[in-house]
Every structure is written in C-alpha cells, then in structure tokens.
Amino acid sequence: MRRPSSHSYTTDTSAEAERAQLELFRAMTPEHRAHKALVLSAELARQCKAAIRRRHPDFDECEVRLKFIELNYGKQLADDVRESRKMKTQRP
C-alpha cells in the first residue's frame, strides 16, 4: 500500500472527503476510471468555455474556442489555429 501523500490535490476538500474519494477511485476498474476521467475532463472544458462566454459576451463560438485553446494550451497554439483558419477561408 502506498504512503498517503502529504500534498492534497484539492484546495477545497477536507482530508476525510479526499481519502473517501480516492478509495472510490481505487475501487473502480481501469475502464471505469478512464471513463470518469473523460467525463470530468469534458465537464471542466464545458465550464471553462462557459466562463469565457460570461467574461466575453461579445465572442462568437469560434472566438470562445480560440480563447479556450489560448488559456489551456498557450497563445502560440491559439495563434497557429487562427492563422490556419485564415488560410482556409482565403482559399478560392
């Protein structure tokens, strides 16, 4: 059995609740853990995009996605995607 970590992975969860959650994750099959990770990741992306929409109500859906890329993967990638989109729309 692993030693408990001295560092919490959350900032708003009690140690007892965190231990219970970790026990539940450890009891899951690998497939269930992978599914849970995908669901949680999709929900986090949805919430992030909703926050961008609240902060920038003038953004269209494309601008929301580009801002999401910038915030999560870096400005360079977002700029590369912008440039790629420009090139595609300029084709005859």
Secondary structure, 3 states (H helix, E strand, C coil): CCCCCCCCCCCCCCHHHHHHHHHHHHHCCHHHHHHHHHHHHHHHHHHHHHHHHHHCCCCCHHHHHHHHHHHHHCHHHHHHHHHHHHHHHHCC
